[in-house]
Amino acid sequence: MQTRTPTLDLDWQTCERARLERDAAYDGKFLIGVKTTKIYCLPSCRSRTALAKNVVYLPSIEAAKQAGLRACLRCRPG
C-alpha cells in the first residue's frame, strides 16, 4: 500500500513572506526545509533565518522526512 504525500497549497511568495515574518499563523500549514543543514522548522521558528536559495517549502512532516530532513531542536515541529 502506497502512502500519498500531500501537496503544498500555498504559493512560494506566501511561504517566503511567512518565513521572513516568522508568522505563527502558518504553523501547521507548511514546513520550512533548509537544504544546507538538512533541518525542517515551523514558519514561526526563532532560529537563524536561512538564505532563500537554501530553503524548500514542504507540506508535511512526512514529506520532510522523505526529503532526508530532521526536525529542528529549537521549535520541535510535530
C-alpha positions, 0 to 999 in steps of 0.5 A, spaced: 500 500 500 502 506 497 502 512 502 500 519 498 504 525 500 500 531 500 501 537 496 503 544 498 497 549 497 500 555 498 504 559 493 512 560 494 511 568 495 506 566 501 511 561 504 517 566 503 513 572 506 511 567 512 518 565 513 521 572 513 515 574 518 516 568 522 508 568 522 505 563 527 499 563 523 502 558 518 504 553 523 501 547 521 500 549 514 507 548 511 514 546 513 520 550 512 526 545 509 533 548 509 537 544 504 544 546 507 543 543 514 538 538 512 533 541 518 525 542 517 522 548 522 515 551 523 514 558 519 514 561 526 521 558 528 526 563 532 532 560 529 537 563 524 533 565 518 536 561 512 538 564 505 532 563 500 536 559 495 537 554 501 530 553 503 524 548 500 517 549 502 514 542 504 507 540 506 508 535 511 512 532 516 512 526 512 514 529 506 520 532 510 522 526 512 522 523 505 526 529 503 532 526 508 530 532 513 530 532 521 526 536 525 529 542 528 531 542 536 529 549 537 521 549 535 520 541 535 515 541 529 510 535 530 
